[in-house]
Amino acid sequence: MSISHETRMQKKKAVVDEKIAAAQEERGVLLVNTGNGKGKSSAAFGVVARALGHGLQVAVVQFVKGRSDTGEEAFFRTQPGVRWHVGGEGFTWETQDKERDARAAQAAWQVACGYLADPAIGLVVLDEMTYAFKYGWLDLPEVLAKLAARPSLQHVIITGRAAPDALRDAADTVSEIGNEKHAFQAGVKAMPGLDW
């Protein structure tokens, strides 16, 4: 005899309700969106919209992306409650200048430190920050210490490929975003409104 749908859903509801009742801590959460797939930054910007909808103040610091014509920037810069900083010089294969890239990342980190010390900012997005660790532009232990010392209710999202293990360990939530298939690999150009 098979269990009815209603009985399965009642059991499932009991399990979910128990987990909700057990989760009582209220504090800021550190999220890391990493992996080789498309959508790490896009997912973070979805949370920016969610945070704004709940009245939070948001700061976005972009570490690698140097262009200022993205759809997300065009939209979010016009929203009250958003501070947006493009700190990158462009992707490393374009700049081909390690020292300049390092200086840009360090300058972006100084901007981020101001936001990470401000209890009025409810969400900080550190977009493409993981590259700063991969290329040695920023000191990971220093960054982890600053993240641990941030205001207690402040959320942080860090995006980028190859998140280091110590960052993953410090995070409350890690999403590994993978590629199954990508239009660019089939020769389709990056398209405005979808890719930038």
Stockholm file with secondary structure:
# STOCKHOLM 1.0

chainA/1-196         MSISHETRMQKKKAVVDEKIAAAQEERGVLLVNTGNGKGKSSAAFGVVARALGHGLQVAVVQFVKGRSDTGEEAFFRTQPGVRWHVGGEGFTWETQDKERDARAAQAAWQVACGYLADPAIGLVVLDEMTYAFKYGWLDLPEVLAKLAARPSLQHVIITGRAAPDALRDAADTVSEIGNEKHAFQAGVKAMPGLDW
#=GR chainA/1-196 SS CCCCHHHHHHHHHHHHHHHHHHCCCCCCCEEEEESSSTTHHHHHHHHHHHHHHTTCEEEEEESSCCCSCCHHHHHHTTSTTEEEEECCCSCHHHHCCHHHHHHHHHHHHHHHHHHHTCTTEEEEEEETTHHHHHTTSSCHHHHHHHHHTSCTTCEEEEECSSCCHHHHHHCSEEEECCCSCCGGGGTCCCCTTTTC
#=GC SS_cons         CCCCHHHHHHHHHHHHHHHHHHCCCCCCCEEEEESSSTTHHHHHHHHHHHHHHTTCEEEEEESSCCCSCCHHHHHHTTSTTEEEEECCCSCHHHHCCHHHHHHHHHHHHHHHHHHHTCTTEEEEEEETTHHHHHTTSSCHHHHHHHHHTSCTTCEEEEECSSCCHHHHHHCSEEEECCCSCCGGGGTCCCCTTTTC
//
